[in-house]
Amino acid sequence: MMTSQPDKILLVDDEPKLISALRRRLSGEFSIVTANSGAEALQVIDNDPHIAVIVADMQMPGMNGIELLKHVKEKAPSIRRLMLTGNSDQETAVAAVNEGRVMRFMRKPCDHETLKSALREALDEFAFQHADTIPSNSPAPSDGAEDARNAFLSMMSHELKTPLNHIIGFAKVLQEQKDIGEDNGSLEFLTHIRDSGEEMLTLVNRILEFSRLRSEAQSSNDESVDIVDVVNSEIQNIRKEARAKAITISVDSLRLKADVVSNPDEARTAIRELLSNAVKFNKDEGHISVLIKCDRDQTAVRISDSGGGAPAAVVEQLAAPFQQANNGYDRGKEGVGLGLALVSTIAQSNNISFRFETGAGGAVATLVFQRPSVETLVEHSAA
């Protein structure tokens, strides 16, 4: 968006002292505008085209935060919508995020660094949505040199040993209990065995898929795929894991449908891996934001999370095939190396740009797909 004025943040609360204190603490870094009611906030948005983010209190007379942000979504859908809530409003706020009315909520009292981090991310999302072009750079393909193969074998040895040791260990405990006539905790042990077995199966399936993709120079069966539908269905599949960690997920697309060119199964796998990473390496009560942006030739899917992030030196290693961070970052959370390697390989074989960035505020993964030609769309609709 071409403008000489900075993007602004609109704070909305019916308590003048609270909003004044927030403005003092935030105005050094951000351009702040305030309103004392939902009706006043909507007037501000009507009169100021530079509002990029709105932060509303949940409990306000006349029009509460959820109602206000619902109106904002209808009036100006690209404005990032955040809400502050008390403990008694948690379930309502989570439901509002899942339904798309609110993009993210934060519990009051919210510490200033958490709020600032959320505002920075919201401004980044707004800039992403309003960029004239979609940035599309991709890491250089790996040649599969000897060092990379050795790193891959070392990583897989570690990742397969962990669930296998769990299976063997719990099975031994069950055997010992049976030998001495006890049956304490057998159901819990069997659950651990099942979970570890499923983890191993997931790893093996990843290896098989990764090996298949590495052996193919270019993906076959490219089709016109509705990436909005893929994203929404994969989010539904991951919600159970997200709820277990009280993680909220918001998805924002200005289009209800966005066709891209890709192998359908591989596009779904790439989205699934990135969402799985965003949940697995996130903090409890964290947040995941998914944005879908289209221009004439490309469609971008941006997935960001509020996890702990990683040192800048680790980013290239995380995105490189065969490698996993070995400096302590997420070392106890297996799968990130192979998962990102799989996404990277899918991107290379489907002419998709893949970018992965991480910092103190979390990780951001972006996939940029090519949009189909008019001829492809006609053929697809006629099939």
N, C-alpha and C positions, 0 to 999 in steps of 0.2 A: 504494500500500500504506500503510494508516494505521498509523503507528508513531511513537513519540517518540524512538526510537533511530536513529542514522544508519546508512545502508547501509555494510556492512563489506567490506573486501578481505582475502581469505585468501591468504597467501603460503606456498607449500609447497616445501621444499628439505631435503635430508638433510645439508647443511653448516650447522651452527649459527652459525658466524661470519658466513657470507654472509647468512643470513636475519636475523641480528641487525643487521648493517649496513644492510640494506634497510629494516628496520623503523625504525631511527633516522632515515633520510633521508626516509621517506615519512609518518611519523606526524604531522608538523606540519600536513599538509593532509588526510590520509585517516585513517579509522578502520581500524587494522590488526589482524588476527588471524594467528597463524602455526601451522604444523604441520611436523613433521620427516619425515613419510612419507605415502604415499597413503592407507593405512589410517586414520591419525590424521586426515587431512583429511576423509575421508568421515564420521568420527565427529563432527567439528566441524560439518559441514553438517547432520547429523541433529539436533544439539542447539541450533543457532543459526539461527533463521529470518531473520536480518538479513544473511546473507552474500549479497552482490550480485555480486562478482567473485572469481574464483580465478586466481592466477598460479602455475603449477607448473613446476618444472625438468623438462627432458626426461629426463635420466639420473638415475634414483633406483633403489636396490635394492628388490627385491620387487615393486613396481608402478611402472612408468615413467610419465612425464607423460602420454603419449597414452592409456595404459590408464586412468589416474586420471580424465582429463577425459571419457573415454567413459562411465565410471560416473557422473560428475557430470551429464552430459547426460541419462542415463536417470533419475537420482534427482531432479534439480532442473533441468529444461531451460532455465529463464529465467536462471539464473546465467551470467554472461559468462565464457567460458573462454579464458584466455591462457596461453601457454607460452614459456619461455625455453629456447633451444637453442644448442648449439655448432655450429661450422662443419660438422662431420662429419655432423650430423643434418638438414641443410637440406632434402634431398629428401624425407626421411620426414616432416618437419614440414609441408612444402607439401602433400604428399598428404593428411595428416591434416586440414588446413584445407579442402581441396577436397572431402573426404568428409564434412565437417560435424562431425567430432569435436572439432576445435579451431577457435576463432573467429579467433585471430590468434597469430602467433608473432613473437618478437623475438630477435635474435641476441645472444649473450653475448660480450663484456661489453656491456650495454645502458646507454647514457648516461642519466642521471637525468631529463633533460627529455623525452626520447623515451618513457621509461617512464611518467612522470607524465601526458604527453599521452594515451597509450594508456589509462591508468586513468581519466582524466576522460571520455574518449569511451565507455569501457565502462560507467561509472556513468550517463552520459546515456542509453545504450541500455537499461540496466536500468530507469531511470525511465520511459522511453518505453513499454516493455513493460508496466509496472505502473500506468501512469496510469489513473485511473478513466474518463476520456473521451479521445477522440482530438482534439487541437487541429486546427482547420481554418480557416485564414484564407488568402485568396487575394489577390494584387495586383490593384489596380483595373484594369479593361480599358483598353487604349489606344484613344484616339480617332483615331489615325493622322494627327496634325497635320502641318503642312508640315515642321517641324523634324525630326520623327521620320522622315518619308519621305526627307528629305535625308540623315539619318544612315544610313538603310538603304541608300540608293544608294551612299554613300561606302564603307560597309562591304563591300558586295557587289563594288564595283569593286576593292577591295584583295584580297578573298578569291579572286576569279576570276583576277585578274592573276597571283597568285603561282604556281599550278600551270601557267597558260598560259605564263608566262615560262620555267618549267622545261622544258616540252614544246618550245618554240621553241629554247631554248638547247642542249639535248641533241641535237635534230634537226640543228642547224647543225654541231655537233661531228662527228656521224656523216657529214654531207655533206662536210665539210672532209677528214676522214680518207679517205673514198673518193676524193676528188679527187687526193690525194697518194699513194694506193696503200697506206695504212695501215689497220689494223683493230684498234687497241688499245682494249680496254675497251668494245667495242660492245655486248656483252651487258649490262654494267652500265648503260650509257646507255639501252638499250632498256627495262630494268627501271624506271629513273627515269621514262621517258616513259609507260610503262603505269601506274605508280603515280600520276603526276600526272593522267593522263586519268581514272583511277578517282576521284580526289579531286574533279575537276571534275564528274563525273557525280553524285557524292553531293551536291555543292552545288546542282546544278541540280534534282535530285529534291527536295531540301529546299525550294527556292524554290517549285516547283510545288505541293508539299503545303501549304506555308505559305499560298500564294495561294488555294488551294482552300478551306482552312479559314477564312481571313479573309472569304471571300465568302459563307460560310454562317452564318446566325445561330445555328443549333443543329445539332449532329451528328445525322445520320439513322442508321438501322440499329442503334440501341442494343440490345444483347443482354445475356444473362447470361454473363459471361466468368470463367473460373477464373484469377484473377490469380497464384496460386501457380505454375500451369503456365506462364503467360506469363513470369514472372520467371525460373524455372529454365531455360526454353529460351533466353531472351535471354542469360543468364549463360553458357550453353554456347557460344553464338555469339560471345561476346566473349573467351573464354578464350585463344584464340591470341594476340590482341593483348596481353592481360594477361601471358601467359608471356614475351612478347618483352621486357617491362620487369620481369620477376620480381615481378609484383604478385599477391598472393593475394586471393581473393574468398571470403567466407563468407556464407552465407544462412541465416537463422533464422526459422522460422515454427512456431508451436505447432499449426498446422493443416496437413494434407496437401492440403486443397482450400479455396479461399475465393472464392466467386462475387461479382462486382461488376457494376454496370450501366455499360456503356460500348460504344462502337463498338469491336469487337475489334481491327481494324487500327490504330486510333488509340491504343488503350491500349498495344499492342505497340510502336508507334513512340515513344511517350512514355518507356516503360521503356528502350528501346534507346538513345535520345538521352542519357538520364541516365547509363546505364552507360558509354556511349562517352565522355562527358565525364569521368567518374570515372577511366577508364583514361588518357585522353589528357592530362589535366592533373595526373595523379598523379606522384609521384616514383618513380624506380627502386627496386625492392624495397619498394614501398608496399603498402597494404592497402585493400580495399573491403569494407564491411560492409553487408549488405542485411537489413533487418528487416521482417517482415510482421505487423501487429497487427490483430485484429478486435474490434469490439464489436457491440452489437445491430444498429446501423443503418449502420455504416461500416467500411471496411477501409483501413488506411494502409500504404503502402510507403515505407520510409525508406532512402535510399541515401547512405552517408557514405564519404568517402575521406580519405587521409592526405596530400593534396597541400599545397602551400604556402599555400593560402588567399588571401584578398584583403582590402584595406582595407574597413572597414564602408561607406564612402561609395560603393563600387563595386557593392554588392549590388543596390540598386534598378536601377542601369543594366544589370546583367547580366540581370535578370529582365524588363526592359522590352522589348517587341517593337521590332525594327529597330535596337537599339543594341548596341554592343560596347565593352568597357572600352577607354579610350583613354589611360590614364595609365601605360601600360607593363605592366600586369598581363596576362600571356598574350597580348600583342599579336602575338607571333610564332607563336602557335598558333591558327590560324584555325578558326572554326566555333562557338565558345562562344556568341556573341551570337545567331546564327540558331538554333542548337540549342535554347537556353533559350527563345527566342521561340516556337519551334515547340511546345515542351512547354506553355508558358503558353497558347497559343492552343488546343491540344487540350484543356487543362483547362477553359478557358472554354466551349468548345462541348460538353463532355460533363458539365457540372456536377461537375467534379472540383476539389478544393482543391489548389493548388500553392504550396509554400513553399520558398524557397531561401535558405540561410544560409551564410556563409563566415567563416572566421577563420584564425588562425595555424596551427591544427591540421588544416585542411582544409575541405572543403565538405560540407554536408548538404542533400539535396533530399528533400522529402516530398510524396507524392501521396496524397490522401485520397479514396477512391471511395465512392459510395453502394452499399449492399448491396441486392440485389433483394428485392422483396416475395415473400411466399409464393406469390401467384398467378403471378408471373413465373417462379419456380423450377418450378412445376408445368407451365406452358406449355413451358418450355425442356426439361424432362425428357421431355415427351410428343412433342416435335418429332423 
